[in-house]
Amino acid sequence: MISRRSFLSSATATAAYVAIAGRPAVAQPLGLPLGIQLYSVRQQLTQDYEGTLAQLSSLGYREVEAAGFNKRSAADVKLAMQKANLRCVSSHVPFGELHQHFDDHLAYSKELGVEFLICSSPGMKTPSEGPNTTRRSLTLDDWRYNAEQFNIMGEKANAAGIRFGYHNHFHEFIAVDGVVPYMEILRITDPAKVTLELDCGWTVVGGFKPVEVLRDHPNRFSMLHVKDFKVPAGTTAGPDSPEPTVTELGLGSIDYRPILQQAAKTQKIKHMFVEQEAFDMPYMQSLKVDADYIQNLKV
């Protein structure tokens, strides 16, 4: 993973953008409500949960995907979402948490009313132990173990009326022993039990083209993450590759027009979330740039 840069804040800019009202509630070109991954405002939510949700709503965001709930009950989160005119339709939980407390997370998701429970990052078949143990890279056996566990989790989630899925970063696209882990996840997981959320930005960083992934596996994806990076020209994915720089949608290297054209052809995408992992400008200004890009993109 690339480093996560510090968030910048500006009280003046925040006040100005909170005043924005009447923005469109539908994100074109897929005709979906404008969505955002709440990891984008993880720091702000810790400081002012209800106020931050209201700010997102003022920018036209209507759906959110959670990345933790700040130790709040499902009832409290549901009420806060309703007050902000937002719908929490999906939740991210890392593999370790799901593996140890899956039933608890499933029950919380059921009470909150989310449609999707998404594994946000993989785990190891045999986790490293001890405070001085260096985290090793995942082996092909680890990736296959993850996929097998996803099938088990997906079957349980289906029984509760919730779709289970997996969200990628870029490691899934780096070949291990000549095999691309993401292709193994696609091969091993049962489409009836496991859906996929394609993070288009990380896919590009991993050296793959989201257009081709969507084209070659049109029935596997239910949701998209859209984010932008400034990717150095001519670089290839790998541990020694130059670090891509996070930026706002439309200001980096990724053209989302063909990606969303291909996504529209699948007719399977239910939700699409902006994710802004770091900011180079006041965060409300940054998220407005993202919202404007999506709402004005024509395909």
C-alpha positions in Angstrom: 0.0 0.0 0.0 1.2 3.5 -0.6 1.6 5.8 2.4 -1.4 7.7 3.7 -0.7 11.4 3.8 -2.0 13.6 6.5 -5.4 15.3 6.0 -5.5 19.1 5.7 -8.4 21.1 7.0 -9.8 24.6 6.6 -12.6 25.9 8.7 -13.3 28.7 6.2 -13.6 26.3 3.3 -15.7 23.9 5.3 -18.2 26.6 6.2 -18.4 27.7 2.6 -19.1 24.3 1.2 -21.6 23.3 4.0 -23.8 26.1 2.6 -24.1 24.4 -0.8 -27.6 23.0 -1.3 -29.8 21.6 -4.0 -27.0 19.5 -5.7 -28.1 16.6 -7.9 -28.6 13.4 -6.0 -27.9 11.2 -9.0 -24.4 10.4 -10.3 -24.1 10.1 -14.0 -23.3 8.3 -16.3 -24.5 5.1 -14.5 -27.6 6.8 -13.2 -26.7 5.8 -9.6 -26.9 7.9 -6.5 -23.7 9.7 -5.8 -21.8 7.6 -3.3 -18.7 8.0 -1.1 -16.5 5.6 0.9 -16.3 7.0 4.4 -12.6 6.2 4.7 -12.3 9.4 2.9 -13.4 11.3 6.0 -12.2 9.0 8.7 -10.5 11.7 10.7 -13.4 14.1 10.4 -15.9 11.5 11.5 -14.0 10.9 14.7 -14.1 14.6 15.5 -17.8 15.2 14.5 -19.7 12.3 13.2 -23.1 13.9 12.6 -21.6 17.1 11.3 -19.4 15.4 8.8 -22.3 13.3 7.4 -24.2 16.5 7.0 -21.3 18.1 5.1 -21.2 15.1 2.7 -24.9 15.4 2.1 -24.5 19.1 1.3 -22.2 18.2 -1.6 -24.8 15.9 -3.1 -23.6 12.5 -1.8 -26.5 10.3 -1.1 -25.0 6.8 -0.4 -22.1 5.9 1.8 -20.0 2.8 2.4 -18.7 2.5 5.9 -15.1 1.8 7.0 -15.8 1.3 10.7 -18.5 2.9 12.9 -16.5 4.8 15.6 -17.8 2.4 18.3 -21.4 3.5 17.7 -24.4 1.2 17.8 -26.2 0.2 14.6 -29.2 2.2 15.9 -27.1 5.3 16.4 -25.5 5.0 13.0 -28.9 4.5 11.3 -30.3 7.6 13.0 -27.3 9.7 12.1 -27.6 8.6 8.4 -31.3 9.4 8.3 -30.7 12.9 9.7 -28.1 13.5 7.0 -30.3 12.2 4.3 -27.8 9.4 3.6 -28.1 5.7 3.0 -25.4 3.3 4.3 -25.6 0.6 1.7 -22.3 -1.2 2.3 -19.7 -1.8 5.0 -15.9 -2.6 4.8 -14.4 -5.0 7.4 -10.8 -6.4 7.1 -10.3 -10.2 6.9 -9.0 -10.6 10.4 -12.1 -9.1 12.0 -14.4 -11.1 9.7 -12.6 -14.3 10.4 -12.8 -13.9 14.2 -16.1 -12.1 14.6 -18.1 -12.8 11.4 -21.4 -13.4 13.1 -21.2 -10.2 15.1 -20.4 -8.1 12.0 -23.2 -9.9 10.1 -25.7 -9.1 12.9 -24.6 -5.5 13.0 -24.9 -5.2 9.2 -28.4 -6.7 9.4 -29.6 -4.3 12.0 -28.1 -1.3 10.2 -29.8 -2.4 7.0 -26.8 -2.5 4.6 -27.0 -4.5 1.4 -23.3 -5.5 1.2 -20.7 -6.7 3.7 -17.3 -6.3 2.0 -14.0 -7.8 3.0 -11.7 -4.7 2.6 -8.3 -6.5 2.8 -7.0 -10.0 2.8 -5.5 -12.1 5.6 -3.0 -14.9 6.0 -3.7 -18.6 6.4 -1.2 -18.7 9.2 -0.8 -15.1 10.6 2.6 -13.9 11.7 2.9 -13.9 15.5 5.0 -12.0 18.0 5.7 -8.2 18.3 9.1 -8.5 16.4 7.7 -10.6 13.5 7.9 -8.8 10.2 4.8 -9.0 8.1 5.5 -11.3 5.2 4.0 -11.0 1.7 1.0 -13.2 1.0 1.8 -16.4 -0.7 -0.4 -18.0 -3.4 -1.6 -20.4 -0.8 -2.7 -17.4 1.3 -4.7 -15.9 -1.5 -6.4 -19.3 -2.3 -7.2 -19.6 1.4 -8.8 -16.2 1.4 -11.0 -17.1 -1.6 -12.1 -20.3 0.0 -13.0 -18.4 3.2 -15.0 -15.9 1.1 -17.2 -18.7 -0.1 -17.9 -19.7 3.5 -18.6 -16.2 4.6 -20.7 -15.5 1.5 -23.0 -18.5 2.1 -23.6 -17.2 5.7 -24.3 -13.7 4.5 -26.7 -14.9 1.8 -28.7 -16.7 4.4 -29.1 -13.4 6.3 -30.1 -11.5 3.1 -26.8 -9.7 2.7 -24.4 -9.9 -0.2 -20.8 -10.6 0.7 -17.9 -9.4 -1.4 -14.3 -8.5 -1.7 -12.6 -5.2 -2.4 -9.1 -5.1 -4.0 -6.0 -3.0 -3.6 -3.1 -3.4 -5.9 -1.3 -6.4 -4.4 -3.9 -8.7 -6.0 -2.6 -7.9 -9.4 1.1 -8.6 -8.7 2.0 -12.1 -9.9 3.0 -14.6 -7.3 4.9 -17.7 -8.7 3.6 -16.7 -12.1 0.0 -16.5 -11.0 -2.0 -13.3 -10.6 -3.9 -13.6 -7.2 -6.9 -11.7 -8.4 -7.4 -14.2 -11.2 -7.3 -17.0 -8.5 -10.0 -15.1 -6.5 -12.2 -15.0 -9.6 -11.6 -18.6 -10.3 -12.1 -20.0 -6.8 -15.0 -17.8 -5.5 -18.5 -18.9 -6.3 -20.4 -16.1 -8.0 -23.6 -17.1 -6.2 -21.9 -16.5 -2.9 -19.2 -13.8 -3.5 -19.5 -10.6 -5.4 -16.6 -8.2 -6.2 -16.1 -4.5 -5.7 -13.6 -3.3 -8.2 -11.4 -0.5 -7.0 -10.5 1.0 -10.3 -7.7 3.2 -9.1 -5.8 0.4 -7.3 -6.4 -1.8 -10.3 -4.6 0.7 -12.5 -1.8 1.0 -10.0 -1.5 -2.8 -10.0 -0.8 -2.7 -13.8 -4.2 -3.9 -15.0 -6.9 -2.1 -17.0 -10.3 -1.9 -15.3 -12.0 -1.8 -18.7 -10.6 -5.2 -19.5 -11.3 -6.7 -16.1 -14.9 -5.6 -16.4 -15.2 -6.8 -20.0 -13.7 -10.2 -19.3 -15.8 -10.8 -16.1 -19.0 -8.9 -16.7 -21.1 -10.8 -14.1 -18.8 -10.7 -11.1 -18.9 -7.0 -10.1 -21.7 -5.2 -8.1 -19.9 -2.1 -7.0 -17.0 0.3 -8.0 -14.6 2.5 -6.2 -13.4 5.5 -8.2 -10.3 7.4 -7.3 -7.4 9.0 -9.1 -3.6 8.8 -9.0 -0.8 10.5 -10.7 1.0 7.4 -12.0 4.5 8.0 -13.4 4.5 7.2 -17.1 6.0 3.9 -18.2 6.1 2.4 -14.7 5.1 -1.2 -14.0 3.5 -2.5 -10.8 5.9 -4.0 -8.3 7.6 -3.4 -4.9 10.3 -1.2 -6.5 7.9 0.9 -8.6 7.7 4.7 -8.0 4.9 5.6 -5.6 1.8 6.9 -7.3 0.4 10.1 -5.9 -3.2 10.4 -4.7 -5.1 13.2 -6.3 -8.7 14.3 -7.0 -10.8 12.8 -9.8 -10.0 14.3 -13.1 -6.6 15.6 -12.0 -4.6 12.4 -12.3 -3.8 9.7 -14.9 -7.0 7.8 -14.9 -9.7 8.5 -17.5 -12.9 7.1 -16.1 -15.0 7.6 -19.3 -14.1 4.3 -20.9 -14.2 2.5 -17.5 -17.7 3.6 -16.8 -18.8 3.0 -20.4 -17.7 -0.7 -19.9 -19.3 -0.8 -16.5 -22.6 0.4 -18.0 -22.5 -2.5 -20.5 -22.5 -5.0 -17.7 -25.8 -3.7 -16.3 -24.7 -5.2 -12.9 -23.2 -2.2 -11.0 -25.5 -1.3 -8.1 -23.4 1.3 -6.3 -20.3 3.5 -7.1 -18.3 5.2 -4.4 -15.8 8.1 -4.6 -12.8 7.4 -2.3 -10.4 10.2 -1.6 -7.6 8.6 0.4 -5.6 11.8 1.0 -6.1 15.5 0.4 -3.9 18.2 -1.2 -6.6 20.9 -0.5 -9.3 21.5 2.1 -11.3 18.3 2.3 -14.6 19.8 1.4 -13.1 21.4 -1.7 -11.5 18.1 -2.6 -14.7 16.1 -2.3 -16.6 18.8 -4.3 -14.1 18.3 -7.1 -14.7 14.6 -7.0 -18.5 15.1 -6.9 -18.4 17.5 -9.8 -16.3 15.2 -11.9 -18.7 12.3 -11.5 -21.8 14.3 -12.0 -20.5 16.0 -15.1 -18.9 13.0 -16.7 -20.7 12.0 -19.9 -20.3 8.7 -21.7 
